[in-house]
């Protein structure tokens, strides 16, 4: 997972290949809800290691073979959650929730 994760955040072509579109989840920003499509995808450049933990809390755990990440601020309306799952021995982003209220 570590080598996949590092490449996922530095190689935009690899990243698009490793997102299972249509990806489950959605964005909620300023009261607007939208789904994720390949056409409007923005590259994820930062893994948990690059998140400023003086501002955001981070979590990573594995549940039923799925690696789940959360980046959030308590009681703020800010949450990012991502799930990575393995298919045919390769990791993919399968869920992405982005909430900024």
PyMOL CGO cylinders between C-alpha atoms (Angstrom):
from pymol import cmd
from pymol.cgo import CYLINDER

trace = [
    CYLINDER, 0.00, 0.00, 0.00, 2.79, 2.44, 0.85, 0.3, 1, 1, 1, 1, 1, 1,
    CYLINDER, 2.79, 2.44, 0.85, 4.34, 2.47, -2.64, 0.3, 1, 1, 1, 1, 1, 1,
    CYLINDER, 4.34, 2.47, -2.64, 0.88, 2.78, -4.26, 0.3, 1, 1, 1, 1, 1, 1,
    CYLINDER, 0.88, 2.78, -4.26, -0.02, 5.63, -1.90, 0.3, 1, 1, 1, 1, 1, 1,
    CYLINDER, -0.02, 5.63, -1.90, 3.16, 7.60, -2.61, 0.3, 1, 1, 1, 1, 1, 1,
    CYLINDER, 3.16, 7.60, -2.61, 2.79, 7.23, -6.38, 0.3, 1, 1, 1, 1, 1, 1,
    CYLINDER, 2.79, 7.23, -6.38, -0.93, 8.05, -6.18, 0.3, 1, 1, 1, 1, 1, 1,
    CYLINDER, -0.93, 8.05, -6.18, -0.10, 11.49, -4.76, 0.3, 1, 1, 1, 1, 1, 1,
    CYLINDER, -0.10, 11.49, -4.76, 2.74, 12.39, -7.13, 0.3, 1, 1, 1, 1, 1, 1,
    CYLINDER, 2.74, 12.39, -7.13, 1.67, 10.95, -10.53, 0.3, 1, 1, 1, 1, 1, 1,
    CYLINDER, 1.67, 10.95, -10.53, -1.53, 12.44, -11.97, 0.3, 1, 1, 1, 1, 1, 1,
    CYLINDER, -1.53, 12.44, -11.97, -1.93, 9.87, -14.76, 0.3, 1, 1, 1, 1, 1, 1,
    CYLINDER, -1.93, 9.87, -14.76, -1.48, 7.00, -12.34, 0.3, 1, 1, 1, 1, 1, 1,
    CYLINDER, -1.48, 7.00, -12.34, -3.98, 8.60, -9.97, 0.3, 1, 1, 1, 1, 1, 1,
    CYLINDER, -3.98, 8.60, -9.97, -6.73, 8.85, -12.59, 0.3, 1, 1, 1, 1, 1, 1,
    CYLINDER, -6.73, 8.85, -12.59, -6.10, 5.20, -13.54, 0.3, 1, 1, 1, 1, 1, 1,
    CYLINDER, -6.10, 5.20, -13.54, -6.49, 4.19, -9.89, 0.3, 1, 1, 1, 1, 1, 1,
    CYLINDER, -6.49, 4.19, -9.89, -9.77, 5.94, -9.12, 0.3, 1, 1, 1, 1, 1, 1,
    CYLINDER, -9.77, 5.94, -9.12, -12.79, 3.68, -9.63, 0.3, 1, 1, 1, 1, 1, 1,
    CYLINDER, -12.79, 3.68, -9.63, -15.09, 6.03, -11.56, 0.3, 1, 1, 1, 1, 1, 1,
    CYLINDER, -15.09, 6.03, -11.56, -17.81, 6.76, -10.87, 0.3, 1, 1, 1, 1, 1, 1,
    CYLINDER, -17.81, 6.76, -10.87, -16.29, 7.01, -7.41, 0.3, 1, 1, 1, 1, 1, 1,
    CYLINDER, -16.29, 7.01, -7.41, -18.69, 6.64, -4.49, 0.3, 1, 1, 1, 1, 1, 1,
    CYLINDER, -18.69, 6.64, -4.49, -19.12, 9.73, -2.36, 0.3, 1, 1, 1, 1, 1, 1,
    CYLINDER, -19.12, 9.73, -2.36, -19.70, 13.37, -3.11, 0.3, 1, 1, 1, 1, 1, 1,
    CYLINDER, -19.70, 13.37, -3.11, -18.65, 16.93, -2.35, 0.3, 1, 1, 1, 1, 1, 1,
    CYLINDER, -18.65, 16.93, -2.35, -20.65, 19.27, -0.16, 0.3, 1, 1, 1, 1, 1, 1,
    CYLINDER, -20.65, 19.27, -0.16, -19.38, 22.80, -0.29, 0.3, 1, 1, 1, 1, 1, 1,
    CYLINDER, -19.38, 22.80, -0.29, -21.33, 25.93, 0.53, 0.3, 1, 1, 1, 1, 1, 1,
    CYLINDER, -21.33, 25.93, 0.53, -24.63, 24.04, 0.43, 0.3, 1, 1, 1, 1, 1, 1,
    CYLINDER, -24.63, 24.04, 0.43, -23.92, 22.62, -3.04, 0.3, 1, 1, 1, 1, 1, 1,
    CYLINDER, -23.92, 22.62, -3.04, -23.73, 18.83, -3.49, 0.3, 1, 1, 1, 1, 1, 1,
    CYLINDER, -23.73, 18.83, -3.49, -21.89, 17.31, -6.44, 0.3, 1, 1, 1, 1, 1, 1,
    CYLINDER, -21.89, 17.31, -6.44, -20.64, 13.88, -7.51, 0.3, 1, 1, 1, 1, 1, 1,
    CYLINDER, -20.64, 13.88, -7.51, -17.13, 12.99, -8.65, 0.3, 1, 1, 1, 1, 1, 1,
    CYLINDER, -17.13, 12.99, -8.65, -16.52, 12.43, -12.35, 0.3, 1, 1, 1, 1, 1, 1,
    CYLINDER, -16.52, 12.43, -12.35, -13.38, 11.76, -14.32, 0.3, 1, 1, 1, 1, 1, 1,
    CYLINDER, -13.38, 11.76, -14.32, -13.88, 15.02, -16.23, 0.3, 1, 1, 1, 1, 1, 1,
    CYLINDER, -13.88, 15.02, -16.23, -13.84, 17.27, -13.16, 0.3, 1, 1, 1, 1, 1, 1,
    CYLINDER, -13.84, 17.27, -13.16, -11.34, 15.32, -11.05, 0.3, 1, 1, 1, 1, 1, 1,
    CYLINDER, -11.34, 15.32, -11.05, -8.73, 17.39, -9.19, 0.3, 1, 1, 1, 1, 1, 1,
    CYLINDER, -8.73, 17.39, -9.19, -5.51, 15.66, -8.32, 0.3, 1, 1, 1, 1, 1, 1,
    CYLINDER, -5.51, 15.66, -8.32, -4.98, 14.70, -4.70, 0.3, 1, 1, 1, 1, 1, 1,
    CYLINDER, -4.98, 14.70, -4.70, -1.45, 15.89, -3.99, 0.3, 1, 1, 1, 1, 1, 1,
    CYLINDER, -1.45, 15.89, -3.99, -1.26, 15.36, -0.23, 0.3, 1, 1, 1, 1, 1, 1,
    CYLINDER, -1.26, 15.36, -0.23, -1.32, 12.15, 1.72, 0.3, 1, 1, 1, 1, 1, 1,
    CYLINDER, -1.32, 12.15, 1.72, -1.93, 12.09, 5.46, 0.3, 1, 1, 1, 1, 1, 1,
    CYLINDER, -1.93, 12.09, 5.46, 1.76, 12.71, 6.09, 0.3, 1, 1, 1, 1, 1, 1,
    CYLINDER, 1.76, 12.71, 6.09, 1.53, 16.16, 4.47, 0.3, 1, 1, 1, 1, 1, 1,
    CYLINDER, 1.53, 16.16, 4.47, -1.51, 17.33, 6.46, 0.3, 1, 1, 1, 1, 1, 1,
    CYLINDER, -1.51, 17.33, 6.46, -0.91, 20.05, 9.04, 0.3, 1, 1, 1, 1, 1, 1,
    CYLINDER, -0.91, 20.05, 9.04, -1.90, 18.24, 12.22, 0.3, 1, 1, 1, 1, 1, 1,
    CYLINDER, -1.90, 18.24, 12.22, -1.87, 21.49, 14.21, 0.3, 1, 1, 1, 1, 1, 1,
    CYLINDER, -1.87, 21.49, 14.21, -4.98, 22.44, 12.19, 0.3, 1, 1, 1, 1, 1, 1,
    CYLINDER, -4.98, 22.44, 12.19, -6.58, 19.10, 11.24, 0.3, 1, 1, 1, 1, 1, 1,
    CYLINDER, -6.58, 19.10, 11.24, -7.03, 15.74, 12.95, 0.3, 1, 1, 1, 1, 1, 1,
    CYLINDER, -7.03, 15.74, 12.95, -6.18, 12.67, 10.88, 0.3, 1, 1, 1, 1, 1, 1,
    CYLINDER, -6.18, 12.67, 10.88, -7.03, 8.99, 11.15, 0.3, 1, 1, 1, 1, 1, 1,
    CYLINDER, -7.03, 8.99, 11.15, -6.18, 5.93, 9.09, 0.3, 1, 1, 1, 1, 1, 1,
    CYLINDER, -6.18, 5.93, 9.09, -7.48, 2.46, 9.79, 0.3, 1, 1, 1, 1, 1, 1,
    CYLINDER, -7.48, 2.46, 9.79, -8.19, -0.75, 7.98, 0.3, 1, 1, 1, 1, 1, 1,
    CYLINDER, -8.19, -0.75, 7.98, -11.59, -2.37, 8.10, 0.3, 1, 1, 1, 1, 1, 1,
    CYLINDER, -11.59, -2.37, 8.10, -12.51, -5.48, 6.09, 0.3, 1, 1, 1, 1, 1, 1,
    CYLINDER, -12.51, -5.48, 6.09, -9.56, -5.00, 3.72, 0.3, 1, 1, 1, 1, 1, 1,
    CYLINDER, -9.56, -5.00, 3.72, -10.43, -1.34, 3.05, 0.3, 1, 1, 1, 1, 1, 1,
    CYLINDER, -10.43, -1.34, 3.05, -8.05, 1.39, 4.17, 0.3, 1, 1, 1, 1, 1, 1,
    CYLINDER, -8.05, 1.39, 4.17, -10.03, 4.38, 5.38, 0.3, 1, 1, 1, 1, 1, 1,
    CYLINDER, -10.03, 4.38, 5.38, -8.66, 7.87, 5.97, 0.3, 1, 1, 1, 1, 1, 1,
    CYLINDER, -8.66, 7.87, 5.97, -10.27, 10.85, 7.66, 0.3, 1, 1, 1, 1, 1, 1,
    CYLINDER, -10.27, 10.85, 7.66, -9.09, 14.45, 7.81, 0.3, 1, 1, 1, 1, 1, 1,
    CYLINDER, -9.09, 14.45, 7.81, -11.28, 16.75, 9.88, 0.3, 1, 1, 1, 1, 1, 1,
    CYLINDER, -11.28, 16.75, 9.88, -11.73, 19.53, 12.38, 0.3, 1, 1, 1, 1, 1, 1,
    CYLINDER, -11.73, 19.53, 12.38, -13.92, 18.70, 15.36, 0.3, 1, 1, 1, 1, 1, 1,
    CYLINDER, -13.92, 18.70, 15.36, -17.31, 20.46, 15.32, 0.3, 1, 1, 1, 1, 1, 1,
    CYLINDER, -17.31, 20.46, 15.32, -16.35, 22.55, 12.28, 0.3, 1, 1, 1, 1, 1, 1,
    CYLINDER, -16.35, 22.55, 12.28, -18.20, 21.09, 9.30, 0.3, 1, 1, 1, 1, 1, 1,
    CYLINDER, -18.20, 21.09, 9.30, -14.89, 20.16, 7.69, 0.3, 1, 1, 1, 1, 1, 1,
    CYLINDER, -14.89, 20.16, 7.69, -14.36, 16.50, 6.73, 0.3, 1, 1, 1, 1, 1, 1,
    CYLINDER, -14.36, 16.50, 6.73, -12.48, 14.60, 4.06, 0.3, 1, 1, 1, 1, 1, 1,
    CYLINDER, -12.48, 14.60, 4.06, -12.85, 10.84, 3.98, 0.3, 1, 1, 1, 1, 1, 1,
    CYLINDER, -12.85, 10.84, 3.98, -11.26, 8.46, 1.49, 0.3, 1, 1, 1, 1, 1, 1,
    CYLINDER, -11.26, 8.46, 1.49, -11.41, 4.69, 1.12, 0.3, 1, 1, 1, 1, 1, 1,
    CYLINDER, -11.41, 4.69, 1.12, -8.86, 2.60, -0.74, 0.3, 1, 1, 1, 1, 1, 1,
    CYLINDER, -8.86, 2.60, -0.74, -9.71, -0.96, -1.79, 0.3, 1, 1, 1, 1, 1, 1,
    CYLINDER, -9.71, -0.96, -1.79, -7.85, -3.73, -3.56, 0.3, 1, 1, 1, 1, 1, 1,
    CYLINDER, -7.85, -3.73, -3.56, -9.08, -5.22, -6.85, 0.3, 1, 1, 1, 1, 1, 1,
    CYLINDER, -9.08, -5.22, -6.85, -7.11, -7.86, -8.74, 0.3, 1, 1, 1, 1, 1, 1,
    CYLINDER, -7.11, -7.86, -8.74, -4.15, -7.21, -6.43, 0.3, 1, 1, 1, 1, 1, 1,
    CYLINDER, -4.15, -7.21, -6.43, -4.09, -3.44, -7.15, 0.3, 1, 1, 1, 1, 1, 1,
    CYLINDER, -4.09, -3.44, -7.15, -5.16, -0.56, -4.89, 0.3, 1, 1, 1, 1, 1, 1,
    CYLINDER, -5.16, -0.56, -4.89, -7.84, 1.92, -6.00, 0.3, 1, 1, 1, 1, 1, 1,
    CYLINDER, -7.84, 1.92, -6.00, -9.58, 4.93, -4.51, 0.3, 1, 1, 1, 1, 1, 1,
    CYLINDER, -9.58, 4.93, -4.51, -13.20, 3.77, -4.18, 0.3, 1, 1, 1, 1, 1, 1,
    CYLINDER, -13.20, 3.77, -4.18, -14.83, 6.40, -1.95, 0.3, 1, 1, 1, 1, 1, 1,
    CYLINDER, -14.83, 6.40, -1.95, -14.25, 10.12, -1.51, 0.3, 1, 1, 1, 1, 1, 1,
    CYLINDER, -14.25, 10.12, -1.51, -16.28, 12.46, 0.70, 0.3, 1, 1, 1, 1, 1, 1,
    CYLINDER, -16.28, 12.46, 0.70, -15.40, 16.15, 0.82, 0.3, 1, 1, 1, 1, 1, 1,
    CYLINDER, -15.40, 16.15, 0.82, -17.39, 18.36, 3.19, 0.3, 1, 1, 1, 1, 1, 1,
    CYLINDER, -17.39, 18.36, 3.19, -16.73, 22.06, 3.76, 0.3, 1, 1, 1, 1, 1, 1,
    CYLINDER, -16.73, 22.06, 3.76, -19.76, 23.73, 5.32, 0.3, 1, 1, 1, 1, 1, 1,
]
cmd.load_cgo(trace, "trace")
